[in-house]
């Protein structure tokens, strides 16, 4: 199987981890050798309820027995999709009431950018340095990492970078700006939190200039930071909210949500302003609805803050410079990128799955399932500490 993987499946890097997966359950992924790997990554924040959660399995099986795909998005009334959109409206603040369901986070970004230009009639898009919003052409155009963009140029025109958490960014927003797009917490850059009321100041400036604020919640979203969405920590409401990853509980989905008045602009002049074949798929919507209801109606979301406290308490080591992030969206910033790399690879050999971040080479990602037990949390922290101790001894 490994030979076929490298021969027939297109690769994203020269050296993938290439673990051959047998099955996954709860907080563990099992390889074909029978080894259990404690999962501190959750499919890169995509599995908030862990693996093979019974609520998701039941929802998927019940819907699959009825129908899967019957029509392109928006034509037929499919109960799971309508229920999902309605449930999101119930748990989100006004005016976020209308949701467009798509297939991935990056497609949701594309839709959000189109909507912003349609609402304002303007073209300029501002994004943050070190931002990551996906890899399709629109998303790539608002990525703040030039080395990854240049090989695919030219990209969308009139897209310009501002600095995250910088007061100087405010003056860059003018009456020519269609939208400012920001990650609520910068992910690929190293889980950088907004500081000094930055998001509130950006929102106020957007209101002054008639600019829309798009917040990318693809990583923080669905409970990972101790609230359903990260922006709820910062007393700000975006004009367009983008979500994905954890939304589907492990199945591919994305969405963007705005006011009903704004979203209505995509259905006429021109018609089919945004369209997707598989967006709003009934089976995947059923999984997303089960995920959302399980999170909102249970206690997993507030418990993420207690688990964050435990992580910070048990991951104190001389080789760790700081721990960034919030809730179960944490990044260990190591003394060097070489140490970060060693930690990830050695922990994998010890049965613990960690991962890298896109743009911060000194970072080690910790984004486990929100269902992670205290026992599992402490077990993983002990493995990390043992690995760090061994690396430190070798450096003496």
C-alpha positions in Angstrom: 0.0 0.0 0.0 2.8 2.4 0.8 4.3 2.0 -2.7 0.9 2.7 -4.3 0.5 5.7 -2.1 3.7 7.3 -3.4 3.1 6.1 -7.0 -0.5 7.0 -7.6 -1.6 9.6 -5.1 -0.4 13.1 -5.7 1.8 14.4 -2.8 1.9 17.7 -1.0 5.4 17.5 0.4 8.6 15.5 -0.4 8.4 13.7 3.0 4.8 12.8 4.2 4.5 10.9 7.5 2.9 8.0 5.5 1.4 6.2 8.5 -1.0 3.6 7.1 -4.2 3.9 9.0 -6.3 0.9 10.0 -9.1 2.6 12.0 -9.7 5.4 14.5 -11.8 5.7 17.6 -12.1 8.4 20.3 -8.7 10.0 20.8 -6.7 7.3 19.0 -5.6 6.5 15.5 -4.5 2.9 14.9 -2.1 1.9 12.2 -2.0 -1.4 10.2 0.6 -2.8 12.6 -1.9 -2.5 15.4 -0.2 0.4 17.1 -2.4 3.0 18.9 -1.4 6.6 18.4 -2.8 9.2 20.8 -4.1 12.0 18.6 -3.2 15.6 19.6 -4.0 17.0 16.2 -7.6 15.9 15.4 -7.1 15.9 11.6 -5.7 19.5 11.9 -8.6 20.7 14.0 -11.2 18.9 11.9 -12.5 16.3 14.4 -13.8 18.2 17.6 -15.7 15.1 18.7 -12.8 12.7 18.1 -13.0 9.7 15.8 -16.1 7.5 15.2 -18.3 9.5 17.5 -21.7 7.7 17.9 -23.8 10.8 17.3 -22.1 11.4 13.9 -22.2 7.8 12.9 -25.9 7.6 13.7 -26.7 10.8 11.8 -24.7 9.8 8.7 -26.2 6.2 8.6 -29.7 7.4 9.0 -29.4 10.1 6.3 -27.5 7.8 3.9 -30.4 5.3 4.1 -32.7 8.1 2.9 -30.7 9.8 0.2 -27.2 11.3 -0.3 -27.0 13.6 -3.3 -30.2 14.6 -5.2 -29.6 18.0 -6.7 -27.2 20.9 -6.9 -27.2 23.3 -4.0 -30.2 25.6 -3.5 -32.8 23.9 -5.7 -34.4 21.2 -3.5 -35.4 21.5 0.2 -33.2 19.0 2.0 -34.0 18.7 5.7 -30.5 18.3 7.2 -29.2 21.3 5.3 -32.1 23.6 6.2 -31.9 22.4 9.9 -28.1 23.1 9.9 -28.5 26.6 8.6 -31.4 27.4 11.0 -29.4 26.0 14.0 -26.4 28.2 13.1 -28.7 31.3 13.0 -30.0 30.3 16.4 -26.5 30.2 18.0 -24.9 33.2 16.2 -25.4 36.8 17.0 -27.4 39.2 14.7 -27.2 39.9 11.9 -25.5 36.6 11.0 -28.7 34.7 9.9 -28.2 33.3 6.4 -25.6 30.5 5.7 -24.3 29.3 2.4 -23.0 25.7 2.6 -20.0 24.7 0.6 -17.5 21.9 0.5 -14.4 23.3 2.3 -13.0 26.2 4.2 -11.2 27.6 1.1 -14.3 27.5 -1.0 -16.1 29.4 1.8 -13.4 32.0 1.7 -13.9 32.4 -2.1 -17.6 32.9 -1.5 -17.0 35.4 1.2 -14.7 37.5 -1.0 -17.2 37.4 -3.8 -20.0 38.5 -1.5 -17.9 41.4 -0.1 -17.2 42.8 -3.6 -20.9 42.3 -4.5 -22.2 44.1 -1.4 -19.8 47.0 -1.6 -19.2 47.4 -5.3 -15.5 47.8 -4.5 -12.5 45.7 -5.4 -9.8 46.3 -2.7 -9.3 43.4 -0.3 -7.0 43.8 2.8 -5.5 40.8 4.5 -2.9 40.3 7.3 0.7 39.5 6.9 1.4 35.8 7.7 -2.3 35.0 7.0 -3.5 31.7 5.7 -7.0 31.3 4.3 -6.6 28.4 1.9 -5.0 27.6 -1.4 -7.4 28.3 -4.2 -6.7 31.4 -6.2 -8.8 33.8 -4.3 -7.7 32.4 -1.0 -4.1 32.4 -2.1 -4.4 36.1 -3.1 -5.1 37.0 0.5 -2.4 34.7 1.9 0.3 36.7 3.8 3.3 34.6 2.7 4.8 35.7 -0.5 7.2 32.8 -1.0 4.2 30.4 -1.3 2.3 32.8 -3.6 4.9 33.9 -6.1 5.1 30.6 -8.1 1.4 30.9 -8.9 1.3 34.6 -9.8 -0.4 36.6 -11.1 -3.2 36.3 -8.6 -6.3 38.5 -7.9 -5.5 42.2 -8.3 -6.1 44.9 -5.6 -5.2 42.7 -2.6 -2.9 44.3 0.0 -1.4 43.2 3.2 -1.7 44.9 6.6 0.0 43.9 9.8 -2.0 41.9 12.4 -2.3 43.7 15.7 -0.9 47.0 14.3 -2.6 50.3 14.9 -1.2 51.5 11.6 -3.4 49.0 9.8 -6.5 51.1 10.6 -5.5 54.0 8.3 -5.1 51.5 5.4 -8.9 50.9 5.4 -10.6 53.5 3.2 -13.8 54.0 1.2 -12.1 52.0 -1.6 -11.9 48.9 0.6 -14.4 46.1 0.0 -13.4 44.0 2.9 -10.8 43.3 5.5 -10.3 39.6 5.9 -8.6 38.3 9.1 -8.2 35.1 11.0 -9.7 35.7 14.4 -6.6 33.9 15.7 -3.7 33.6 13.2 -3.2 29.9 12.6 -0.3 29.2 10.3 1.6 32.2 11.8 1.8 30.4 15.2 -1.6 30.8 16.9 -1.2 34.5 17.4 -4.0 36.1 19.4 -5.5 39.5 18.7 -4.2 42.1 21.2 -5.1 45.6 22.4 -8.7 45.4 21.1 -7.4 45.0 17.6 -10.5 43.3 16.2 -12.8 45.9 17.8 -10.7 48.8 16.3 -10.7 47.1 12.9 -14.5 46.7 13.0 -15.1 50.3 14.0 -12.9 51.5 11.2 -14.8 49.2 8.8 -18.1 50.7 9.9 -16.7 54.2 9.3 -15.7 53.4 5.7 -18.5 51.1 4.7 -16.1 48.2 4.6 -17.0 44.6 5.4 -15.2 42.6 8.1 -14.7 39.0 7.2 -13.5 36.8 10.0 -12.0 33.4 9.2 -13.0 30.9 11.9 -12.0 27.8 10.0 -9.6 26.8 12.8 -11.0 28.4 16.0 -14.6 27.6 15.1 -16.8 25.0 16.6 -15.7 25.2 20.2 -12.0 24.9 20.1 -11.2 28.1 22.0 -13.9 27.8 24.8 -16.7 29.5 22.9 -18.4 28.2 19.8 -16.4 30.7 17.7 -13.3 32.6 18.6 -14.7 36.1 17.8 -17.0 35.7 20.8 -14.1 36.3 23.1 -13.4 39.7 21.6 -16.7 41.6 21.6 -16.9 41.9 17.9 -19.3 40.5 15.3 -18.1 40.1 11.7 -20.1 41.0 8.6 -19.2 37.7 7.1 -18.3 34.7 9.1 -16.3 31.8 7.5 -16.2 28.3 8.9 -15.0 24.9 8.0 -12.7 22.1 9.4 -14.4 21.1 12.7 -17.8 22.0 11.4 -18.4 18.5 9.9 -16.9 16.4 12.7 -14.5 14.9 10.3 -16.4 15.2 7.0 -15.7 17.8 4.3 -17.7 21.0 4.6 -17.4 24.7 4.8 -19.8 27.7 5.1 -20.0 31.4 5.1 -22.7 33.3 7.0 -23.9 36.9 6.7 -27.1 38.9 7.0 -30.1 37.8 5.0 -29.9 41.1 3.0 -26.3 40.7 2.1 -26.6 37.0 1.2 -29.6 37.7 -1.0 -27.3 39.6 -3.4 -25.8 36.2 -4.6 -29.1 35.0 -6.0 -29.9 37.6 -8.6 -28.1 40.1 -10.9 -26.6 37.8 -11.8 -28.5 34.6 -10.9 -26.2 31.9 -9.6 -23.8 34.4 -8.1 -22.3 31.5 -6.3 -23.0 27.9 -7.0 -21.8 24.5 -5.9 -22.8 20.9 -6.8 -22.1 19.2 -3.6 -22.4 22.0 -1.1 -25.2 21.3 1.4 -24.9 17.6 0.8 -27.5 16.0 3.0 -25.3 13.3 4.6 -22.5 15.8 5.4 -25.1 18.4 6.7 -26.5 15.7 9.0 -23.0 15.1 10.3 -22.4 18.8 10.8 -25.7 19.2 12.6 -25.0 16.3 14.9 -21.6 17.9 15.6 -23.0 21.3 16.3 -25.8 20.0 18.6 -23.5 17.8 20.5 -21.1 20.7 21.2 -23.8 23.3 22.0 -25.9 21.1 24.2 -23.1 19.5 26.1 -20.2 20.8 28.3 -17.3 20.1 25.9 -16.9 23.8 24.9 -16.4 25.3 28.4 -14.2 22.4 29.4 -11.7 23.3 26.8 -10.5 26.2 29.0 -9.9 23.8 31.9 -8.0 21.5 29.6 -5.9 24.5 28.4 -5.0 25.2 32.0 -3.8 21.6 32.4 -1.8 21.7 29.2 -0.1 24.9 30.4 0.6 23.5 33.8 2.1 20.2 32.6 4.0 21.5 29.6 6.6 23.6 31.3 10.1 22.9 30.1 13.3 24.9 29.4 13.1 24.1 25.7 9.6 25.6 25.4 9.8 29.4 25.0 6.0 30.0 25.2 2.6 28.4 24.7 0.4 30.4 22.3 -3.3 30.1 21.6 -6.5 29.5 23.6 -8.5 26.5 24.7 -7.6 23.5 22.7 -5.9 25.5 19.9 -2.4 25.7 21.3 1.1 25.9 19.9 4.3 25.1 21.7 7.0 27.5 20.6 10.3 25.8 20.9 13.8 27.2 21.2 14.5 26.4 17.6 12.8 24.9 14.5 15.2 21.8 14.8 13.8 21.1 18.2 10.2 21.5 17.1 10.9 19.0 14.3 12.5 16.5 16.6 9.7 16.7 19.1 7.1 16.0 16.4 9.0 13.0 15.0 10.1 11.5 18.3 6.6 11.8 19.8 5.2 10.0 16.8 7.6 7.2 17.4 6.4 7.1 21.0 2.7 6.9 20.0 1.7 10.5 20.2 0.6 12.5 17.1 1.7 16.1 16.9 2.1 18.3 13.8 3.7 21.4 12.4 2.2 24.9 11.6 2.5 26.4 8.1 4.6 29.5 8.7 6.2 29.2 12.1 8.9 26.6 12.1 9.4 26.7 15.8 5.8 25.7 16.5 4.4 22.4 17.6 0.6 22.1 17.0 -1.6 20.8 19.8 -5.2 20.7 18.6 -6.7 17.5 20.0 -10.3 16.4 20.0 -12.4 18.3 22.5 -13.5 14.9 23.8 -9.9 14.3 25.0 -10.0 12.9 28.6 -7.8 14.3 31.4 -6.0 10.9 31.6 -5.2 11.1 27.8 -4.2 14.7 28.2 -1.7 13.9 31.0 -0.4 10.9 29.1 0.4 13.0 26.0 2.0 15.7 28.1 4.2 13.1 29.8 5.4 11.8 26.4 6.2 15.4 25.3 8.1 16.0 28.5 10.1 12.8 28.2 11.0 13.6 24.6 12.1 17.1 25.5 14.2 15.8 28.4 16.0 13.4 26.0 16.6 16.2 23.5 18.0 18.4 26.3 20.3 15.7 27.6 21.7 15.2 24.1 22.5 18.9 23.8 24.6 18.9 27.0 
